Amino acid sequence: MIRKYRKDDVEILLDIWLRASIEAHDFIAPDFWRSQVNNMRNIYIPASENYIYERESKVLGFYSLHENTLAAIFVSPENQRAGIGKQLMNHAKKQRENIVLSVYKENEPSFNFYLSQGFTVVSEQIDEHTGRQEYTMSTSI
């Protein structure tokens, strides 16, 4: 089931986000992600429209939209590759006519996932926070 975020979901979202970020971005030091937890808690999650994937009352993943930007889409590492990401993405696409996102060039699994979901690369730039190359992708050009 996909449902709207509630404030009492914040800690499980942060846990999923942190564990999945560290696993997906092995080219960035884990301490960088740990240093961003409070920003996620206090700035990014509250500023976004968040949706939760839940099964048997357990949160397994989520996504966050900020205007037309997919700011986050994460599935707990132990539940990845089970179709949850696709379900979250399909739900997100119903919320917006066009979605834009950024993905690190080195994060090939996520990049390929976004390609499979109909996204195309519209630009390439350096992420100001990490200094790593990233793509901006969109569902329409």
C-alpha positions in Angstrom: 0.0 0.0 0.0 1.2 3.5 -0.8 0.0 6.2 1.6 0.7 9.8 2.5 3.5 10.4 5.0 2.7 11.1 8.6 5.1 12.9 11.0 5.6 9.7 13.1 7.1 8.1 10.0 10.2 10.4 10.1 12.6 8.1 11.9 11.9 5.0 9.7 12.3 7.3 6.6 15.6 8.5 7.8 16.8 5.0 8.6 15.8 3.8 5.1 17.3 6.9 3.4 20.6 6.6 5.3 21.1 2.9 4.8 20.1 2.9 1.1 22.2 6.1 0.4 25.3 4.5 1.9 24.7 1.3 0.0 23.9 2.9 -3.4 26.7 5.6 -3.2 29.8 3.6 -2.3 31.8 6.3 -4.1 30.9 8.8 -1.4 32.1 8.5 2.2 29.3 7.3 4.5 30.1 10.2 6.9 28.7 12.6 4.2 25.3 10.9 4.4 25.4 10.8 8.2 26.1 14.5 8.2 22.9 15.1 6.2 20.5 13.3 8.5 19.4 16.5 10.4 18.9 18.4 7.1 16.7 15.5 5.9 14.8 15.6 9.2 14.4 19.3 9.5 14.5 20.7 6.0 14.0 18.3 3.1 11.3 15.9 4.4 9.1 18.7 5.8 9.4 20.7 2.6 8.4 17.8 0.4 5.2 15.9 -0.4 6.1 12.4 0.8 4.5 9.0 0.2 5.2 5.7 2.0 5.2 2.2 0.7 3.9 0.0 3.5 3.3 -3.7 3.8 1.8 -5.4 6.9 2.2 -2.1 8.8 5.9 -2.0 8.0 7.4 0.9 6.0 9.6 -0.5 3.2 10.2 2.5 1.0 9.2 6.1 0.2 9.5 8.9 -2.3 9.5 12.7 -1.9 8.3 15.3 -4.4 9.3 18.9 -4.2 7.3 20.7 -6.8 8.0 18.7 -10.0 11.3 17.3 -8.7 11.6 13.8 -7.4 13.8 14.7 -4.5 14.1 11.1 -3.1 13.0 7.6 -3.9 14.4 4.9 -1.6 13.6 1.3 -0.7 15.2 -0.4 2.3 18.2 -2.3 1.1 16.7 -5.7 2.2 13.6 -5.1 0.1 15.2 -3.8 -3.1 14.7 -5.6 -6.4 11.2 -6.7 -5.5 9.2 -4.2 -7.6 8.6 -1.6 -4.8 10.6 1.1 -6.5 8.5 0.6 -9.7 5.3 0.9 -7.7 6.6 4.1 -6.0 7.6 5.5 -9.3 4.3 4.8 -10.9 2.6 6.4 -8.0 4.8 9.5 -8.3 4.1 9.8 -12.1 0.4 10.0 -11.3 1.1 13.0 -9.0 2.9 15.1 -11.6 2.7 15.6 -15.4 6.4 15.9 -15.7 9.1 14.8 -13.1 12.7 15.9 -13.0 15.4 14.2 -10.9 19.1 14.1 -10.3 21.2 10.9 -10.2 24.9 10.4 -9.7 26.6 9.3 -12.9 28.4 6.6 -10.9 25.2 5.2 -9.5 24.6 3.0 -12.6 21.8 0.8 -11.0 19.7 3.9 -10.2 20.5 5.5 -13.5 19.4 2.4 -15.4 16.3 2.1 -13.3 15.3 5.7 -14.2 15.9 5.0 -17.9 13.7 1.9 -17.7 11.0 4.1 -16.1 10.9 6.5 -19.1 13.3 9.2 -17.9 15.8 10.7 -20.3 19.0 12.7 -19.6 18.6 16.4 -20.1 21.9 17.7 -18.7 25.1 16.7 -16.8 26.7 18.7 -14.1 28.7 18.5 -10.9 26.8 18.1 -7.6 27.8 21.1 -5.5 27.6 19.1 -2.2 29.8 16.2 -3.2 31.7 17.3 -6.3 30.6 14.2 -8.2 29.2 14.1 -11.7 25.4 13.8 -11.9 22.7 13.7 -14.5 19.5 15.6 -14.5 16.7 13.4 -16.0 13.1 14.1 -16.9 10.0 12.2 -17.9 9.5 14.6 -20.8 11.7 17.0 -22.8 
